[in-house]
């Protein structure tokens, strides 16, 4: 190692800019635990939405029970802040349950249409394929009838 001189004993030594800084050497290699994300890991299998929904269908019943307890808590709540929080939670839970029900109805309609088409094909008849416009109009009619019934 070259010894660097100083002009004055109080001054710091001058380091040469030509000498490379030594690289950090790992003394003991640390074994890193491999983390796996099940969403992208092929070992966990393929994601199937319908299977997922079937397995977690019990959550809707839990939400319904939770909704009833929230409504009871709202009756007992005294402070305005608590009441607002409970109202928000009740509305959110009701919206989630309503959306789930609408999604189920939509899936059921699609399944019925597919089944009808398959039945006609198996009988040898010509199946009727509805256009997007016809489907949209039918959906609007159904929603208006449902709203009329609910008041």
N, C-alpha and C positions, 0 to 999 in steps of 0.2 A: 504494500500500500504506500502510495506516495505521501509524504508528510507535507502539509500545506503550511507555509510560513505566514506570519502576520507582520504588518509593518509596525504595529505597536502592540504591546502585551495586552492592552485593554480591548483591542478590536477583535471581532470574531474571525475565525478562520474562513478563508474563501474556499468554497467547494468548487471543484472543476465542473463545468457543464458537460464535459465529455464523458464522465463516468456515469454509467447507467445505475439507476436505482434498483436495488435487488428486489426480485419478485417475491411475493408472499409464498412461503412454503407451508403446505398443510402437513402437520406432523402426524396426526391421526386422522385418517379419512373417516368421515361420519357417514354411516349408512342411512340414506334418506328413505323414509317410508313412502312407497308409491301411493299417491292418492288417486282414487278413481271416482269419476263423476258418472253415476248410473244413467244419466240422460244420454251420454255419448259412448258408454262402454258396451261393446258387443257381448260381453259375458253376461250382462243383465237381461238380454233378450230384446225383442222389438216392443215398442210402445203401441198398445191397442186401446184406443179411446173408449170403445164400447165396453171392453173388459174392465178398464179402469173405473168407469162409471158404475158398472155392476158391483164391483168389489167395495166401492165407497158409497153405495146407495143409502146405507144406514145413516150417513151424516145428515140427510134431509130430515129424518125423524128426530135426530138430536137437535137440529136447528128449530124444528117446530116446538119441541119441549122448551128450548131456550127462549123462544119467542113468548111462550105463555108465562114463563118466570119473569121475563123482562116487563111484560104487561102488568103483572102483579106488583113488581117493584115500582113501576110508574105510579100506581095507585097510592103506594105508601110513601113515595118521595115527597120531601118537604121543600128543599131548596130549589131555586129556579135553575141553577147550573146543572144539578143532577137530573132534573126533569128534561132539560134540553138534550143531555147526553143520552138518556134512556130513549127519548123520542127518536133521536138519530139512529140509535142501534136497532130499534124496532122497525123503523122504515127500511133500513139497509137489509135486515134479515127478511122482511116481507118481499122486498124487491128480488133478493136472491132466490127465494122459494118460487116466486112468480116466474122468473126467468127460467128456472129449471123445469117448471111445469110446461112452459111454452116450448122449450127445446124438446122435451119428451113428446109433446103432441106433434111437433113438426117431424120428428124422426119417425113417429108412428104413421103419419100420413105418407111419408116417402116410402116406408116399408110396404104399406098397403098398395101404393101405386105400382111398386116393383113386382109385388106378388100378383097383382091383377094382370100386368103385362106378361109375366111368366105363365100364368094360367091360360091366357089367350093363345100364347105361342104353343103351349103343350096341346091345346085343343085343335090347333091348326088354323085358328082365326088370325085376322090381321090386328095386331095390337094398336091402340090409340095412344100416340105420344103427344102430350100436351106441350104447347109452346110456353115460353117464359111469360108471355102476356096473359095467356089463359090461366096459368098457375097464380100469377099475381092478382088477377081479377077474382079468382076463387078464394084466395086468401083474404082479400078485402071484404068479400061478402061474409065469410066466416067470422072475421073480427067484428064486423058490424052486428051480426046476429048475436055473437057472444056479449057484446056491449049492451045490446038491447035487453037481453035476458038479465044481466047483472044490474041494469038500471042506471 
